[in-house]
Amino acid sequence: MMTDLIVLCFTLAISLSFWIISIAISTYAGTLQPVSPWRWLFSVLVPLIITSRALKNKSLDFGGCLGALLVGFILTLANMSFLAALFAFFITSSKLTRWKGAVKKRIDSEYKEGGQRNWIQVFCNGGVPTELALLYMIEVGPGEMPVDFTMQYSASWMCLSLLGALACSTGDTWASEVGPVLSKSQPRLTTTWAEVPAGTNGGVTIVGLLASFLGGATVGTAYFISQLLLVSDLHMAAPQWPIVAYGAVAGLLGSLLDSLLGAVMQYSGYDESTGKVVNFESPKVKWICGKPILDNNGVNLFSSILIALILPGVAWGVWPVR
């Protein structure tokens, strides 16, 4: 819990600093645009409806609901395609978390019935996209636009950075929820490739990696479809289909990076009394891998930050031009 608070406060401090600096610069050289009343209303009502249903279905607790409402409002206000990607992440992740709950309960010592998420989990998954959405509004104002580095380099970079962060979170969630249930083989540790018990931080399976690829592709597809529906001048921009491939790659690489960080910076041990993998040290727990530096929320946050920072630069080098 203390690690969560430190990481969250550090992230919020950085985000607030970037926001203040960006607003100050934008006063002289930015492109801030007023938000239409209809867009503002839509940005309030849609996240409110979604989070209310999530609270009713126990996908979020009350704190998580408030956090998700803030994240959803900012992303929807900035760009409807951001909402589409966020919606794909949240809906699929919530459904998969509930799927085969009895099987997961036998494997995971920290499994929660229904997978109810709190505000810390919401901000560790949605904090980076929220910051990027704010910077996007400061750069080009609220509205939808095609991804085209030749026309809008910085805005396109931020769009792909946000998509990469959401695809990373989706890929990791899909791998964690699908891999342990469907895989017929034991997970292998990313650092040594040795077989480890199911539920070990840093353990991967072929099924889990495939699931992470498909999860990222799902988020990319949602973003791509919203572009087709909402952007009127796509014929004048670079091809948008690579968005789907970008999401798939971000999901796969994000899951691998998350597993690598988990293998090194999260403690995993085998509790012989329960027959489960746990994340705490005890005389009855046999060490498997990692050190107790971060918990799962911290690992999720740092992996999404790295994907958001690195992958758009790679995409810029290979993105097709019109």
C-alpha positions, 0 to 999 in steps of 0.5 A, spaced: 500 500 500 505 504 501 508 503 494 502 504 491 501 511 494 508 513 493 508 511 486 501 514 485 503 521 488 510 521 484 506 520 478 501 525 479 506 530 481 509 529 474 503 529 471 501 536 474 508 539 472 507 537 465 500 540 465 502 547 468 508 548 464 504 546 457 498 551 459 503 556 460 507 555 453 500 554 450 498 561 452 503 564 447 504 559 442 498 553 443 492 552 439 487 551 445 480 551 442 473 552 446 469 545 447 462 545 445 456 544 450 454 538 446 461 535 447 462 536 454 455 533 455 456 527 452 463 527 455 459 527 462 454 522 461 457 516 457 462 515 462 457 516 468 453 511 465 458 506 464 461 507 471 454 506 474 453 500 471 460 498 473 459 499 480 452 496 480 456 489 477 461 490 482 467 491 477 469 497 480 468 499 488 466 506 489 473 509 489 475 506 483 468 508 480 470 516 481 477 515 478 474 511 472 469 517 471 475 522 471 479 518 466 473 517 462 471 524 462 478 527 460 479 521 454 472 522 451 472 530 451 479 530 448 477 525 442 472 520 441 477 514 439 480 515 446 473 513 449 473 507 444 480 504 446 478 505 453 471 502 452 474 496 449 480 495 454 475 496 460 469 491 457 473 486 455 478 486 461 472 486 466 469 480 462 475 476 462 476 477 470 470 474 471 471 468 466 472 461 470 473 465 476 473 458 480 479 456 476 483 462 478 481 462 485 485 455 486 491 458 482 491 466 485 492 467 492 489 474 491 484 473 487 477 477 488 470 475 486 468 479 480 475 482 480 473 489 483 478 494 481 479 500 486 482 507 485 489 505 485 488 500 479 484 505 475 489 510 475 495 505 474 492 503 468 488 510 466 493 515 469 498 515 463 492 515 458 489 521 462 495 525 462 496 524 454 489 526 453 490 533 457 496 534 453 493 532 446 487 537 448 493 543 449 496 541 443 490 541 438 484 542 442 478 537 443 476 533 437 478 527 432 484 527 427 487 521 423 494 519 425 499 522 420 506 524 422 507 528 416 501 533 418 501 533 425 507 529 428 506 531 436 499 530 436 499 523 432 505 521 437 500 522 443 495 519 440 499 512 439 502 513 445 495 513 449 493 507 444 500 504 446 498 505 454 491 502 453 493 496 449 499 494 454 494 494 459 489 490 455 494 485 453 497 484 460 490 483 463 488 478 457 494 474 458 493 474 466 486 472 465 486 467 459 493 464 460 493 460 466 486 457 464 487 455 457 494 453 457 496 446 458 503 447 459 507 450 465 509 458 465 516 459 464 520 465 467 522 471 462 529 471 465 531 464 466 526 460 461 525 455 467 518 452 469 515 456 474 508 454 478 502 458 475 501 465 478 508 466 478 510 474 477 514 474 470 511 467 468 509 467 461 505 461 456 504 461 449 497 462 450 498 468 454 502 471 449 497 470 444 492 473 448 496 479 449 497 480 442 489 479 441 487 484 446 492 489 444 489 488 437 482 489 440 483 495 442 487 497 436 481 495 432 476 499 436 480 505 435 480 504 428 473 503 427 472 510 431 476 513 426 472 510 420 466 513 423 468 520 426 474 522 422 471 525 415 478 527 411 481 520 412 482 520 404 487 525 405 491 522 410 496 517 411 493 509 411 490 508 418 489 500 418 496 500 421 493 502 428 490 495 429 497 492 428 500 497 432 495 495 438 497 488 437 504 489 438 503 494 444 499 489 447 504 483 446 510 487 448 507 490 454 505 484 456 512 481 455 515 488 459 510 487 464 512 480 465 520 482 465 519 487 471 514 482 475 520 477 475 525 482 477 521 487 481 516 483 484 517 477 490 514 470 488 514 465 493 511 458 493 506 457 500 507 450 501 501 450 506 496 452 501 499 450 495 499 457 491 504 462 489 504 468 494 507 475 494 510 475 501 515 472 505 514 467 510 518 461 513 513 457 510 514 460 503 519 458 498 522 463 494 521 463 486 523 469 483 524 477 484 525 482 490 519 486 494 520 492 490 513 493 487 507 490 487 502 489 481 499 496 480 506 499 480 509 494 475 503 495 470 504 503 471 511 503 469 510 498 463 505 502 460 509 508 461 515 505 457 511 503 452 507 509 451 514 513 451 518 508 446 513 505 441 510 511 438 518 513 436 518 506 432 511 507 429 514 513 426 519 510 423 515 505 419 508 508 418 506 509 411 505 515 408 499 518 403 
